[in-house]
């Protein structure tokens, strides 16, 4: 059985087949709703069901709490219709012409920047054009149908290769491969680009960029794209890590600050240890933003990193600093690991 789904406020509508998620049906019909991980963990696709019945699927509790379900909220990447629906959601049109493709790539460079972070550069086939928006991600395709999602750290104007920032994860299938067995010239296959985390260019609002750890990768892509395009909006990057080594491209960010008058950089460390050499800002990265910018009503925020940071930033920026709901854009990193055999 098929169900009609109508999006408010646009009044666009589409049909969802039995068992098909709202997000999948919308995308099949050519409508792009915000999304990130597509596995019920990041909450980027959270929206409201105004009328109708759904099956919420299997969202992670951290992404969709019971009280939110009671308020009509759901994750569109997990929810399937059980009747005709009216939903409330923001449609995104900027990436409508970007084709999602499956491509091979050759490992060009494996550069370990810290003991637990590697930067991979993947060379694309010479006869293949790969278009993407700064901030989007790809799925690396592994054996047995497994996928691992990584944001691209390079700007679209440097698209002859793909740059991935990979942090070592306990029991991580792909990260174990990257840190132990992957070699230059090996072949990796991927699908992309994916995601709706990218720079909105229809406004002149000042930009606040918030990253934790390797959440810096898509933020880097966005910043380099803005520089390349000559976008002169004010930009400030807050990059948080547990220890100084986690700000693994601090020299690059400092160089940006020197070279671009509209850009400033604030690194923040949360768990400094006695042998760390650090005299900069300390504490939680989103708290540093709030300390510096008491009124965010005329700003846009782009946040990427661990879910707890992204969720705290969204809640406190909107509730305590006046940031409009539609001015917060995020991509929460939700690691996929395999249990010990």
NORFEN-V419412 format. One record per backbone hydrogen bond with DSSP energy under -0.5 kcal/mol. NH is the residue of the N-H (numbers start at 1). CO is the residue of the C=O. E is the energy in kcal/mol with one decimal. If there is no record, write none. Layout:
{{NH	CO	E} {NH	CO	E}}
//
This chain:
{{3	16	-2.6} {5	14	-3.1} {6	85	-2.2} {7	12	-3.4} {8	87	-3.1} {11	7	-2.8} {14	5	-2.1} {16	3	-3.0} {20	17	-2.4} {22	79	-2.3} {23	76	-2.7} {25	21	-2.5} {26	22	-2.4} {27	23	-2.6} {28	24	-2.2} {29	25	-1.5} {30	27	-1.2} {31	26	-3.0} {32	92	-0.5} {33	31	-0.7} {34	90	-0.8} {46	43	-1.5} {47	74	-2.5} {48	88	-1.3} {49	72	-3.0} {50	48	-0.7} {50	86	-2.5} {51	86	-1.8} {55	80	-2.7} {56	54	-0.5} {60	40	-3.0} {63	60	-1.7} {64	60	-1.8} {69	65	-1.8} {70	66	-2.1} {71	67	-0.9} {72	69	-1.8} {73	68	-2.6} {74	47	-2.4} {76	45	-1.6} {76	74	-0.6} {78	75	-1.9} {79	75	-2.6} {80	55	-2.3} {81	20	-0.6} {82	53	-3.0} {83	53	-0.7} {85	4	-2.8} {86	51	-2.1} {87	6	-2.9} {88	48	-2.8} {89	8	-2.2} {89	87	-0.5} {91	89	-0.6} {92	32	-3.2} {96	93	-1.7} {98	95	-1.3} {99	97	-0.6} {101	192	-3.4} {103	101	-0.5} {103	190	-2.3} {105	188	-1.9} {106	123	-2.5} {107	186	-3.1} {108	106	-0.5} {108	121	-3.2} {109	121	-1.5} {111	119	-2.5} {112	110	-0.6} {113	111	-0.7} {113	117	-1.8} {114	117	-1.6} {117	114	-0.5} {118	166	-2.8} {119	111	-3.2} {120	118	-0.6} {120	164	-2.8} {121	109	-2.2} {122	162	-3.0} {123	106	-3.7} {123	121	-0.5} {124	160	-2.0} {125	104	-0.6} {128	125	-1.7} {130	128	-0.5} {131	129	-0.6} {136	133	-2.4} {137	194	-2.4} {138	150	-2.6} {139	191	-2.8} {140	138	-0.6} {140	148	-3.3} {141	189	-2.9} {142	140	-0.6} {142	146	-3.1} {145	142	-0.7} {146	143	-1.7} {148	140	-1.8} {150	138	-2.6} {152	136	-2.2} {153	163	-3.3} {158	155	-2.0} {161	158	-0.5} {162	122	-2.3} {164	120	-2.5} {164	162	-0.5} {165	151	-0.6} {166	118	-3.3} {166	164	-0.6} {167	165	-0.5} {168	116	-2.4} {172	169	-2.1} {173	171	-0.6} {176	172	-2.3} {177	173	-1.4} {178	174	-2.7} {179	175	-2.6} {180	176	-1.7} {181	176	-0.5} {181	177	-1.8} {182	177	-3.2} {185	107	-3.1} {186	183	-1.8} {188	105	-2.6} {189	141	-0.6} {190	103	-2.4} {191	139	-2.3} {192	101	-2.3} {193	137	-0.5} {194	137	-2.7} {196	35	-1.6} {198	196	-0.9} {199	134	-0.7} {201	199	-0.6} {206	298	-0.7} {207	234	-3.5} {208	300	-2.9} {209	207	-0.5} {209	236	-3.0} {210	302	-2.9} {211	238	-2.8} {212	304	-1.6} {213	240	-2.4} {215	212	-2.4} {216	213	-1.3} {217	214	-1.8} {219	215	-0.8} {220	216	-3.1} {221	217	-1.9} {222	218	-2.3} {223	219	-2.6} {224	220	-2.7} {225	221	-2.0} {226	222	-2.4} {227	223	-2.3} {228	224	-2.3} {229	225	-2.4} {230	226	-0.6} {230	227	-0.9} {231	226	-2.3} {235	262	-3.2} {236	207	-2.0} {237	264	-2.7} {238	209	-3.1} {238	236	-0.5} {239	237	-0.6} {239	266	-1.6} {240	211	-3.2} {240	238	-0.5} {241	268	-2.1} {246	243	-2.0} {247	244	-1.6} {248	246	-1.5} {250	247	-1.3} {253	249	-1.9} {254	250	-2.4} {255	251	-2.1} {256	252	-2.3} {257	253	-1.8} {258	254	-1.6} {259	255	-2.4} {260	256	-2.1} {261	259	-0.5} {263	260	-2.0} {264	235	-1.9} {266	237	-3.2} {268	239	-2.5} {269	281	-2.1} {270	241	-2.3} {271	242	-2.4} {276	273	-2.1} {278	276	-0.9} {281	267	-0.7} {283	269	-2.1} {288	284	-1.8} {289	285	-1.5} {290	286	-1.9} {291	287	-2.2} {292	288	-1.7} {293	289	-2.4} {294	292	-0.5} {296	321	-3.3} {299	296	-1.9} {300	206	-2.2} {301	327	-3.0} {302	208	-2.7} {303	329	-2.7} {304	210	-2.6} {305	331	-1.3} {307	333	-0.7} {309	306	-0.8} {310	306	-2.0} {311	307	-3.1} {312	308	-1.8} {313	309	-2.7} {314	310	-2.4} {315	311	-2.4} {316	312	-2.7} {317	313	-2.6} {318	314	-1.9} {319	315	-2.3} {320	316	-2.2} {321	316	-0.7} {321	317	-1.0} {323	317	-2.2} {327	324	-2.0} {328	325	-1.2} {329	301	-2.9} {329	327	-0.6} {331	303	-1.9} {333	305	-3.6} {334	332	-0.5} {335	333	-0.6} {337	335	-0.6} {338	171	-2.0}}
//
